[in-house]
Structure formats: C-alpha cells, structure tokens
Amino acid sequence: MSEARRLRVRVPAGEVTINPAAAELIEKAEREGVETAWHRHLEQQPQCGFGLLGICCRNCMLGPCRIDPFGYGPARGVCGADADTIVARNIVRMIAAGAASHSDHARDILHVFELVGEGKTAAYKVTDPEKLRAVASALGIPVEGRSDQEIVRDLAHVLAHEFGKPGEEPLKLLLALAPKRRKELWSKLGVMPRAIDREVNECMHRTHMGVDADPVNLLLHGVRTSLADGWSGSMMATFLSDILFGTPKPVKFAANLGVLREDAVNIIVHGHNPILSMKIAEVALSQEMQELAKKYGANGVNVAGICCTGNEVLMRLGVPAIGNLLLQELAIITGAVEAMVVDYQCVMPALASLAECYHTKLITTEPKAKIPGAVHIEFDPAKADEIAKRIVKLAIENYPNRKKERVHIPKEKMEAVAGFSVEAILKALGGSLEPLLNALKDGTIKGIVGIVGCNNPKVKQNYGHITLTEKL
Ligand code: SF4
C-alpha cells in the first residue's frame, strides 16, 4: 500500500484554499500520507446536526439531552429546558471560555509586568515609558516625578484587581476608556462588568442545571462577560505588551509559507503570548545563534510566526509571518522546520503526531498547555534568556536531521505592512483624529471596517476575508 492510500479521504486542494502555497502543501501531505485539518474536517462529515444547532446539552448528569429541531421528538430536556434556553446556555459557555482564555493571557503578561516592578527579572523592561505613563494617568495613578518602576508597581496593583475585585463597581479600564454613550447604554441594560473572573465564573453558574433559564437574561450576561474581556482583559494584554515590548509602528514584512528558508534553521513561534515569542526571536536572531547555526551547516537562523504570537513579533521586530491557523500543519509539511515553539491557544494537538512524521521538534512551553508527544520545556519569565537560548540551540542542533529530499518550500510570499497601533495612526494624522473625522463627515471616507478573525476548514481558506476586503 502506498503512503497516500493510508488517508481515508482526499482533499480537493485547489477548492479549499485560495492560497497556492497552501494547495501545494496539501497535495504534498497527501503524497506523503499525512493528514491535515482539511482531511479531518472531511472525515467528520456529516457533522452532528444537534451540535451545529446548539440544541444538545450535557450540563448535568440527568442528560445528555437534545431537542428535536423538526418538532417530532422531545421539545425539552429532562429538567424542562427548551431549545432557546439550551442554545443560550451553550453560547454563554463559549463566551466564558473565550473570555477566560484572552484574559488569562493578560494575567500572564501582568505577572511579568509585576516582576519588572519588583525588579525580579532582568529579561524584561519598560520599553515604552510614554505608554506606561498614559495608561497609568488614565487610571488616576500619579506619574509626575516618579520613576518607571514606581509607576509599574502601582499600575500592576490596579490591574491585578480587575480580575477578582469584590464589590459592584465596574471595571476600571472600562470606566476610564469606554465612550460615555456606550457606558450609559451598558448601565441601562445592566451589563456593566464588575470583575473579569467574576463574570466568567457567573457564566458557569448561570448555565448550570436549574439556574438561569431565561435566554435573554443569559445572553445579556454573555454580553457583560464579553465586555469584561474586551474592555479589560484583552485591552490590558495589549497595553502591557506595548509597555514591555514597544508600541507598534508601521513595519514592512514578508508573509506566507515562502518566508521559510531552505538554507537556514527555521524556527516557528506559534500561539498568542509575546512574553515567549519576543524572547525566542531576540535570542534566535542574535549574532551568537547565527554563528552557531553555521557550525551545523546552516546559513543562519530564520524565525517566522504563526497566529497571534506571529503578529506580536512581526509588529515589533518585523519577523516574517507564515500566516494563520490553517497554515500551522502545512508549515511542518514543508519538511524545513527545525522547531515549532508554542505557547497556547489555536495550537492544534495534531501537531505532535505530524511533527513525528518529519524531523520537526514541537516544543510546548506552558504548564497550562501541554501536548502528548511534544518536547516540553517550561518557560519561566524569571529565566527567560536562559530558556530561550536552550530552545533555540535545540532547533539549531536539529538542522542536520532535516531530510533534504523531503523539503518543499512554496515560492509564494508577499510584502505587507503592519503595526498600525492607535498611536501610529494618530502620529500619521498629525497628532489628532480631526483629519480622519473630517474625511468621514464629508464622505471622502465612507466608513471604517475592522476585519477580524481567522480561518475554518468549513469555508475556502482566506476567501471570505479577501473577497470582503475587495468588495469594500
Ligand atoms: S441541564 Fe437539563 S437539558 Fe441539560 S443535561 Fe441536565 S437535564 Fe438535560
């Protein structure tokens, strides 16, 4: 039996992506008998109709229960919850998971920020004191005549309370930064968030058996939890990343799978947290590591990013970006990746068995995100440089294991510009939003659209984003 015949399904590569580089590598995967998310998606067909509609519930041991969407079978679960209640509960639990993930990422960055304030790490420092002072001032923390370290300590203290402060007072970041009219509306609806962890916790409580059965009331709490994440957790992560690593400025970079190099050690950083990826990039691009790579027969070390952590290093260091979620497996399938270093979120468990088919070392670094089969090197911000060096060396030492006959790096790559932080936009406009607002008022600019999100094998890769952008 040939390798390719081991796959139970075949993916029509040209139909599932508009990226020729991705199509090339899906075909390579099939020739080599390895599966991708597209194969697993096909194998899942037909996906569970109850799951797709959100009308199954296993929130208690009386279940699992499911509602018949056609009206012939059960209309209520054992406890009496109907389809509206079950759907609302399921959405609220998804919101809880998303808010918990984003905001826990903020908590990890805050931990490093606290270490900086206490002088307990030499690996991280305040890179943007202006931003530090701007955020502190917005929260009412005195900045005049004070050192960065003093301000960091006070700011860290205030932000730490965003997660679990007692009382009914809304979140401080939201109060300080959200527009007045939004805050009035949220107050009227009773959705002003009080503390991040509290809202996530309350999602779990309300959706438990026999608690909140009112779908509107449930969804309003989902809104409150999202606001806690958006206006505090996620915003905190961005602010602290800017303070520690620098507020992004427009930067040119190269993107797509063609950024991998045949002649260099390729290290991919993947996940969401810049605390790790910035260090890996910094160490990998150092003269010492570039020289070490030469001793192993490579022409230096190349770092590339995937998903949000890739975005963090590209915005601040101009590190090339491979792309988003669906390219993580394809990057390994090039056969040219010595190490994929991951933290958390959007990291497919499939990477471990896939890496075994090539010479790639999949390195997990987070105690809260391990993958069976991966090499686990726990990242400790207090020893960041030492650990980053160990990881980069492991990748370099792996270069001689690359099987040259299996390497195929697509040619596709393009130049792009990223790094449009609020500060960078304001600077480009001459320090005020006035020119932009005037252009909106007189109709020169019809509107502003944020296109946010990632890929899903359910739809043609990148088609939605690109088509929408072109139409706009
Ligand atoms: S909470 Fe109600 S609908 Fe959900 S599993 Fe329990 S009994 Fe069934």
Residues whose N, C-alpha, C, O or C-beta is under 5 A from the ligand:
A	BS01	SF4	C57 R58 N59 C60 L62 G63 P64 C65 G77 V78 C79 A81 M209
